[in-house]
Amino acid sequence: MKDKIKKLSEQIKKAKRVAIFLHRNPDEDSIGNALAIQLWLEKEGKRVQVFSFEKTDGQFNKLKAFSKIAVTSPQKFNKLQAKKFSHLIYPDVASLSMINDEFIYPSTSCNIRLDHHPGESWADLEIVDTTASSTAEVVVEIFNELKIEWDKNIASLLMLALIGDTLNFQTPSTTERTFKTAGFLLSQGADLVWANRIYYSKLSSNELKSYATLLKNMEVDEKRELVWFGLDKSYMIKDKPGYRGRLIDFLTNNVRMLSRPERYVVVSYFEPGGYRVNFRSSKKEVDVRKWALEFGGGGHVNASGAMVKADNIKQAMKMVLDAFDRIYG
C-alpha cells in the first residue's frame, strides 16, 4: 500500500486540475471523503471540483464545503468538462456503474480509485483496502502516510464519513482499527457532535411518518431467516434528492432490531423495467455480497446492492428470492 501511496503522491504533484466524483445516491462516506480530499488538494495549490450526476441530499447543507459540489449530467461532463481535468479521483466507488451508466471513462486522464469495496480493478491507480470498515479509514491512512497538514474541517468530514459507513460504529465491519481511526480524528480536532448531528438529521417529520407506514410491508420468512420489502413505483419519489437512500437506511436499520432474521433485502422500483436491490446482513460471517453478484452487483459482505431487470415488483422479488435459494439453500 505504501508503494501505491507514493505513486499517488507523484501523480498529485503532476496534477493541474482534479475532478472528484460522488457515487449514485451519495452518502456520508462518499461526500465526506470527496470534500476532505478537495480541501487537502486545495491546500496543495490544486484546482479541484467535486461532481455529482444527481442532486445531492439537502441533509448535507450544513456542510461548509457542500455548496462547492457541481451537479451536472454525465453527457455534459463527457462532452464539455472531462478534457479540462488531468486527474480524476473516485472515492468509495467500486465500479463505474456506481457513478452513472452513461459516464464515459476518461482514458486521457489519470483515474484514481480510493476504496474499501472488493471488486475488479478498473482505474489507472487504485488504493483499495477491503479490510477497512469504510473508505474514510483508507483515506486517513493515506493522509498520514503523505504527512498532510490536518485541520478541524478535514478531520470532521472524515469523521462524518466514518460514522456514516459504519452506522455509527454498529456494522459488523467495525474493528479496533475503526475506533483507533476515530480517536485519531478526534485528536486532530474532529467535531463528533457536529458529525452525529448531520448523520442523524436526515428525515423531515412527514418523511418519518411515511417511512414508518412502510414497515407494514415487511415480510418475515423464519425458515430463510430473511426479512424483505417490495416497493413498487407508487412508493418511490424521484424528485427528492437522497429520498431512496434515506428510505433504505430507515427500513434496514429498523429491522436490525428483530432478534432472528440474519439477512434483509429491499427491492424498490428504480426505472421502467429496472428495480434496485439493497442487501444487508446483521452478522459478520453472513455474506450477502455473493447474493448481489448474482445480478452483476457488488459491495461489502454485509451491505451490497444490484439492479434487477423485471416487468414488475412481483417478478423482481421472485428473481431475488430464487437467487437466495440457489446460493443459500
C-alpha positions as CSV (number, residue, x, y, z in Angstrom):
1,M,0.0,0.0,0.0
2,K,2.9,2.4,0.7
3,D,4.2,2.0,-2.8
4,K,0.8,2.9,-4.2
5,I,0.5,5.9,-1.9
6,K,3.9,7.0,-3.2
7,K,2.6,6.8,-6.7
8,L,-0.4,8.8,-5.6
9,S,1.9,11.5,-4.3
10,E,3.7,11.6,-7.6
11,Q,0.5,11.9,-9.5
12,I,-0.8,14.7,-7.3
13,K,2.4,16.7,-7.8
14,K,1.8,16.4,-11.6
15,A,-1.9,17.3,-11.3
16,K,-3.1,20.6,-12.8
17,R,-6.9,20.3,-12.4
18,V,-8.6,17.5,-10.4
19,A,-12.2,16.2,-10.6
20,I,-13.6,14.2,-7.7
21,F,-16.8,12.1,-8.2
22,L,-19.6,11.2,-5.9
23,H,-21.3,7.8,-6.4
24,R,-25.0,7.3,-7.0
25,N,-27.2,8.2,-4.0
26,P,-24.2,9.9,-2.4
27,D,-23.9,9.1,1.3
28,E,-21.7,10.3,4.2
29,D,-18.7,8.2,3.1
30,S,-19.0,9.5,-0.5
31,I,-19.5,13.1,0.3
32,G,-17.3,13.3,3.4
33,N,-14.3,11.8,1.7
34,A,-14.8,13.8,-1.5
35,L,-14.9,17.1,0.4
36,A,-12.0,16.2,2.6
37,I,-9.8,15.3,-0.4
38,Q,-10.9,18.5,-2.0
39,L,-9.7,20.6,1.0
40,W,-6.4,18.7,1.1
41,L,-5.7,19.2,-2.6
42,E,-6.7,22.9,-2.4
43,K,-4.1,23.3,0.3
44,E,-1.6,21.7,-2.2
45,G,-2.5,24.5,-4.6
46,K,-4.5,22.4,-7.0
47,R,-7.7,23.5,-8.8
48,V,-10.4,21.0,-7.7
49,Q,-14.0,20.3,-8.4
50,V,-16.4,17.8,-6.9
51,F,-19.0,16.4,-9.3
52,S,-22.3,14.7,-8.7
53,F,-24.5,13.4,-11.5
54,E,-27.7,13.8,-9.4
55,K,-29.0,16.3,-6.9
56,T,-27.4,15.8,-3.6
57,D,-29.3,15.4,-0.3
58,G,-30.3,18.6,1.5
59,Q,-29.2,16.9,4.7
60,F,-25.7,17.9,3.8
61,N,-26.5,21.6,3.5
62,K,-24.9,22.1,6.9
63,L,-21.5,21.2,5.4
64,K,-19.5,24.4,4.7
65,A,-18.0,22.9,1.6
66,F,-21.3,21.4,0.3
67,S,-22.0,24.4,-2.0
68,K,-18.8,23.6,-3.9
69,I,-20.3,20.4,-5.3
70,A,-21.2,20.8,-9.0
71,V,-24.3,18.9,-10.2
72,T,-24.1,18.1,-13.9
73,S,-25.1,15.4,-16.3
74,P,-22.7,12.6,-17.5
75,Q,-23.3,13.8,-21.1
76,K,-22.3,17.3,-20.3
77,F,-19.2,16.2,-18.4
78,N,-18.2,13.8,-21.1
79,K,-18.5,16.3,-23.8
80,L,-17.5,19.6,-22.3
81,Q,-15.7,19.1,-19.0
82,A,-13.7,15.9,-19.0
83,K,-10.9,17.2,-21.1
84,K,-10.3,20.1,-18.6
85,F,-9.0,17.7,-15.9
86,S,-5.7,16.0,-15.8
87,H,-6.6,13.7,-12.8
88,L,-9.9,12.2,-11.7
89,I,-10.4,10.7,-8.2
90,Y,-13.2,8.3,-7.3
91,P,-13.5,7.8,-3.5
92,D,-15.8,4.9,-2.4
93,V,-16.5,3.8,-5.9
94,A,-16.3,0.1,-6.6
95,S,-17.3,0.3,-10.2
96,L,-18.0,2.9,-12.8
97,S,-21.7,1.9,-12.8
98,M,-21.8,3.3,-9.2
99,I,-21.4,6.7,-10.8
100,N,-23.7,6.6,-13.8
101,D,-24.3,4.1,-16.6
102,E,-23.7,6.8,-19.2
103,F,-20.4,8.1,-17.8
104,I,-17.5,7.5,-20.2
105,Y,-14.2,6.6,-18.7
106,P,-11.8,9.4,-19.5
107,S,-8.8,7.4,-20.7
108,T,-6.7,10.5,-21.4
109,S,-6.7,11.5,-17.7
110,C,-5.2,9.7,-14.7
111,N,-8.0,7.9,-13.0
112,I,-7.5,7.2,-9.3
113,R,-9.8,5.0,-7.1
114,L,-9.7,5.1,-3.3
115,D,-11.9,2.5,-1.8
116,H,-12.7,-0.4,0.6
117,H,-15.0,-2.4,-1.6
118,P,-13.8,-5.6,-3.2
119,G,-14.1,-5.9,-7.0
120,E,-12.3,-5.9,-10.2
121,S,-9.6,-3.3,-10.9
122,W,-10.6,-0.6,-13.4
123,A,-8.7,2.6,-12.6
124,D,-5.1,3.6,-13.5
125,L,-4.1,3.8,-9.8
126,E,-6.1,2.0,-7.1
127,I,-5.6,2.2,-3.4
128,V,-8.1,-0.3,-2.0
129,D,-8.2,-2.0,1.4
130,T,-11.1,-4.4,1.8
131,T,-10.3,-5.0,5.5
132,A,-11.3,-1.3,6.2
133,S,-14.7,-0.5,7.6
134,S,-15.0,2.5,5.3
135,T,-13.2,4.5,2.7
136,A,-12.6,7.0,5.4
137,E,-10.3,4.6,7.1
138,V,-8.3,4.2,3.9
139,V,-8.2,8.0,3.3
140,V,-7.0,8.7,6.9
141,E,-4.1,6.2,6.3
142,I,-3.2,7.8,3.0
143,F,-3.2,11.3,4.5
144,N,-1.0,10.1,7.4
145,E,1.4,8.4,5.0
146,L,1.6,11.7,3.0
147,K,2.0,13.7,6.2
148,I,-0.7,16.2,5.2
149,E,-1.5,19.3,7.3
150,W,-4.5,18.2,9.3
151,D,-7.2,20.7,10.4
152,K,-10.6,20.6,12.1
153,N,-12.5,20.7,8.8
154,I,-10.8,17.8,7.1
155,A,-10.9,15.7,10.3
156,S,-14.6,16.4,10.9
157,L,-15.5,15.5,7.3
158,L,-13.7,12.2,7.6
159,M,-15.4,11.6,11.0
160,L,-18.8,12.1,9.3
161,A,-17.7,9.6,6.6
162,L,-16.6,7.1,9.2
163,I,-19.8,7.3,11.2
164,G,-22.0,7.1,8.1
165,D,-20.5,3.9,6.6
166,T,-20.3,2.1,10.0
167,L,-23.8,3.3,11.0
168,N,-22.2,5.0,14.0
169,F,-19.9,2.0,14.7
170,Q,-22.6,-0.6,14.6
171,T,-21.8,-2.6,11.4
172,P,-20.0,-6.0,11.6
173,S,-17.1,-4.4,9.7
174,T,-16.3,-2.1,12.6
175,T,-13.0,-3.1,14.2
176,E,-10.4,-1.9,16.7
177,R,-8.8,-0.1,13.8
178,T,-12.1,1.8,13.2
179,F,-12.1,3.1,16.8
180,K,-8.4,4.0,16.6
181,T,-9.1,6.0,13.4
182,A,-12.0,7.8,15.2
183,G,-9.7,8.5,18.1
184,F,-7.0,9.9,15.8
185,L,-9.6,12.2,14.1
186,L,-10.7,13.5,17.4
187,S,-7.1,14.3,18.3
188,Q,-7.0,16.3,15.1
189,G,-10.0,18.4,16.1
190,A,-12.9,16.4,14.5
191,D,-16.2,17.7,15.8
192,L,-18.0,14.5,16.8
193,V,-21.2,16.3,17.9
194,W,-21.4,18.1,14.6
195,A,-20.8,14.8,12.6
196,N,-23.5,13.0,14.6
197,R,-26.0,15.9,14.2
198,I,-25.6,15.7,10.4
199,Y,-25.7,11.9,10.3
200,Y,-29.0,11.7,12.3
201,S,-30.8,14.8,10.9
202,K,-31.9,13.1,7.7
203,L,-35.7,13.0,7.9
204,S,-38.4,15.6,7.9
205,S,-41.4,14.8,10.1
206,N,-43.5,13.9,7.1
207,E,-40.8,11.5,5.8
208,L,-40.6,9.8,9.1
209,K,-44.4,9.3,9.2
210,S,-44.4,8.0,5.6
211,Y,-41.4,5.7,6.1
212,A,-43.0,4.3,9.3
213,T,-46.1,3.2,7.4
214,L,-43.9,1.2,5.0
215,L,-42.8,-1.0,7.9
216,K,-46.2,-2.6,7.4
217,N,-44.9,-4.0,4.1
218,M,-42.3,-6.0,5.9
219,E,-42.3,-9.8,5.1
220,V,-40.6,-12.1,7.6
221,D,-39.5,-15.6,6.5
222,E,-38.5,-17.5,9.5
223,K,-37.3,-20.5,7.5
224,R,-35.0,-18.5,5.4
225,E,-34.1,-16.2,8.3
226,L,-34.9,-13.3,6.0
227,V,-36.8,-10.1,6.0
228,W,-37.8,-8.3,2.8
229,F,-39.6,-5.3,1.5
230,G,-41.0,-5.0,-2.1
231,L,-41.7,-1.3,-3.1
232,D,-43.3,-0.6,-6.4
233,K,-43.3,2.7,-8.3
234,S,-46.0,4.2,-6.0
235,Y,-43.7,4.3,-3.1
236,M,-40.7,6.0,-4.8
237,I,-40.3,9.7,-5.2
238,K,-37.8,10.6,-7.9
239,D,-37.6,14.4,-7.4
240,K,-36.4,14.4,-3.8
241,P,-32.6,14.3,-3.5
242,G,-31.5,11.4,-1.3
243,Y,-35.0,10.1,-0.8
244,R,-34.1,6.5,-1.8
245,G,-31.0,6.4,0.4
246,R,-32.9,7.7,3.4
247,L,-35.7,5.3,2.9
248,I,-33.5,2.2,2.5
249,D,-31.5,3.2,5.6
250,F,-34.6,3.7,7.6
251,L,-36.1,0.3,6.7
252,T,-32.9,-1.7,7.1
253,N,-31.8,0.0,10.3
254,N,-35.1,-0.6,11.9
255,V,-35.4,-4.3,11.0
256,R,-32.0,-4.9,12.5
257,M,-33.8,-4.8,15.9
258,L,-35.5,-8.1,15.1
259,S,-34.0,-11.0,17.0
260,R,-33.9,-13.8,14.5
261,P,-33.5,-12.8,10.8
262,E,-29.9,-12.7,9.6
263,R,-30.5,-11.0,6.2
264,Y,-32.6,-8.1,5.0
265,V,-33.4,-7.1,1.4
266,V,-35.2,-4.1,-0.1
267,V,-36.4,-4.4,-3.7
268,S,-37.6,-1.0,-5.0
269,Y,-38.7,0.5,-8.3
270,F,-35.9,2.4,-10.0
271,E,-36.9,2.9,-13.6
272,P,-39.2,1.2,-16.2
273,G,-38.1,-2.4,-16.3
274,G,-35.5,-1.9,-13.5
275,Y,-35.5,-2.5,-9.8
276,R,-32.9,-1.6,-7.3
277,V,-32.0,-4.3,-4.7
278,N,-30.3,-3.5,-1.4
279,F,-28.9,-6.4,0.5
280,R,-27.9,-6.3,4.2
281,S,-26.9,-8.8,6.9
282,S,-26.5,-8.4,10.7
283,K,-23.6,-10.8,11.3
284,K,-20.0,-10.5,10.1
285,E,-20.0,-14.1,8.8
286,V,-23.3,-13.8,6.9
287,D,-22.3,-12.9,3.3
288,V,-24.8,-11.0,1.1
289,R,-22.2,-9.8,-1.5
290,K,-22.4,-13.1,-3.3
291,W,-26.2,-12.7,-3.5
292,A,-25.7,-9.3,-5.2
293,L,-23.1,-10.8,-7.5
294,E,-25.8,-13.0,-9.0
295,F,-27.2,-9.8,-10.6
296,G,-23.9,-8.2,-11.5
297,G,-23.9,-6.1,-8.4
298,G,-21.4,-5.9,-5.5
299,G,-20.4,-4.1,-2.3
300,H,-19.5,-5.4,1.1
301,V,-20.0,-8.8,2.8
302,N,-22.7,-7.2,5.0
303,A,-24.0,-4.5,2.6
304,S,-24.4,-4.8,-1.1
305,G,-26.5,-3.7,-4.0
306,A,-27.6,-4.6,-7.5
307,M,-30.0,-3.9,-10.3
308,V,-32.6,-6.4,-11.4
309,K,-34.4,-6.2,-14.8
310,A,-38.1,-7.1,-14.3
311,D,-41.5,-6.1,-15.5
312,N,-43.0,-5.6,-12.1
313,I,-42.2,-5.8,-8.4
314,K,-43.6,-9.3,-8.0
315,Q,-41.3,-10.6,-10.7
316,A,-38.3,-8.8,-9.3
317,M,-39.0,-10.2,-5.8
318,K,-39.3,-13.7,-7.2
319,M,-35.9,-13.4,-9.0
320,V,-34.3,-12.2,-5.8
321,L,-35.7,-15.0,-3.7
322,D,-34.9,-17.6,-6.3
323,A,-31.3,-16.5,-6.2
324,F,-31.4,-16.7,-2.4
325,D,-32.4,-20.3,-2.6
326,R,-29.7,-21.1,-5.2
327,I,-27.0,-19.6,-3.1
328,Y,-28.0,-20.4,0.5
329,G,-30.5,-23.2,0.1
